């Protein structure tokens, strides 16, 4: 994750990185929900 964020900052800037950080936790929550069900 750290490597991807660093690349994002270099390539696109800080804002796209923040959006990626927001999306990743959402995916983790989905995976947890699938495991629970």
Phi, psi and omega per residue, in radians:
X1 nan -0.751 -3.098
X2 -1.078 -0.740 -3.127
X3 -1.090 -0.770 -3.120
X4 -1.093 -0.728 -3.125
X5 -1.128 -0.735 3.139
X6 -1.077 -0.735 3.102
X7 -1.065 -0.755 -3.103
X8 -1.058 -0.774 -3.131
X9 -1.081 -0.733 -3.104
X10 -1.203 -0.711 -3.003
X11 -1.470 -0.861 -2.957
X12 -1.925 -0.483 -3.029
X13 2.031 -3.107 -3.020
X14 -1.355 -0.676 -3.019
X15 -1.042 -0.840 3.112
X16 -1.031 -0.608 3.133
X17 -1.105 -0.752 -3.140
X18 -1.049 -0.721 -3.141
X19 -1.092 -0.689 3.114
X20 -1.126 -0.727 -3.135
X21 -1.094 -0.612 3.134
X22 -1.230 -0.661 -3.079
X23 -1.240 -0.698 -3.052
X24 -1.038 -0.843 3.118
X25 -1.032 -0.608 3.125
X26 -1.081 -0.716 3.118
X27 -1.116 -0.686 3.129
X28 -1.090 -0.739 3.139
X29 -1.079 -0.702 3.128
X30 -1.074 -0.756 -3.137
X31 -1.077 -0.742 3.137
X32 -1.094 -0.728 3.136
X33 -1.076 -0.709 3.121
X34 -1.098 -0.718 3.142
X35 -1.112 -0.675 -3.110
X36 -1.169 -0.764 -3.118
X37 -1.243 nan nan
